[in-house]
Amino acid sequence: MRERYDIETDSGTPAPLVGRTVADVERELILETLKHCGGNRTHAANILGISIRTLRNKLHGYADEGVEITPASHGLGELCKVDAAH
């Protein structure tokens, strides 16, 4: 079983948090949550426990750094789901 301080990378292998900056971990968490929600900023912000304004500000900052951001969804598609066990 994977330890809670590990996250999975795109290749599916755990990436340790130790040795990474808080900003780097936060950026990855935000971007992966946004991807999980199909670009729906409102749902991603709710999952992350931050305001939509904070999420938008962070995404603008990442975009200014050249980071690729999942495009915003504007439809009424399926809501993203969160595993309550985590």
C-alpha positions, 0 to 999 in steps of 0.5 A: 500500500502506498504511503500518504506522503506519496503522489502518483506521477503521469507514469503512475509511479509514486513521487516523494514529496520530500525534497520538493518545494511547497509551491511545486507540490501545490502547483501539481495538486492544483493542475491535477485536480483541474485535469480530474475535473475536466477543466471545471474551475468551480468544482476544482476549487471546491475540491481543493478547499480554496475560492474560485478567485484564488484558483484563477489567480494561481492559474494565471500565475502558472500560465505566465510561467509557461505552464500548460493549463487544462482549458476551462469547461463551459458545459454542464457535463458530468461533475467530477467525483472525489473518492471520499476515502482520501 
